[in-house]
Amino acid sequence: MKDFSILKRNLETFLEICMQKTKEEKTTKRSKPSNIRGTIKGFNLTANFGSGKGAKRPLLAFLKDENTISNGIYPLIIFEPSFNELIVCKGISFDNKPNTKWIKNVRSDINFKNTKYKDGLRTNSYFRSSYSTTNLTDTTIENIQKDLESIMNDYPN
């Protein structure tokens, strides 16, 4: 239950910031990226909204050990603004080849697929599922949590 409330609070703040950035509004005092924090099953939450003009697809990464967004593997939630969706993924850094590998090979795992974005954005993330942000219910957040925990269980110890 504790993990659920951490995830719910952070997802709500993350989405509020994403929506404000899509509309090019300033973030409110209540919804700053620094408000996104917590630990779920030993993974630290980190939000990335890009720099300068901002990210085309903001993300919420769950980092552990020495992994970083730019060099590592991590459970990941990507906000896809063109569809108002949250996409749950196995993240793999793009610019730097990580030293760590997922227990199950992501290329052969049938629960995941690598999808290229229509706008040509490069990614090494393998998508598990997507959820509409139009009506983010507790049930939806529970399903997101189950997907994340499944990915976390595939993280090497």
DAJO-V556870 format. One line per field, one symbol per residue. ss: DSSP state (~ for helix, > for strand, _ for the rest). A space follows every 50 residues. Layout:
BEGIN
ss->???
END
This chain:
BEGIN
ss->_~~~~~~~~~~~~~~~~~~~~~__________~~~___>>__>>>>>>__ ________>>>>>____>__>_>>>>>>>>____>>>>>>>>________ ____________>>___________>>>>>>>_____~~~~~~~~~~~~~ ~~_____
END
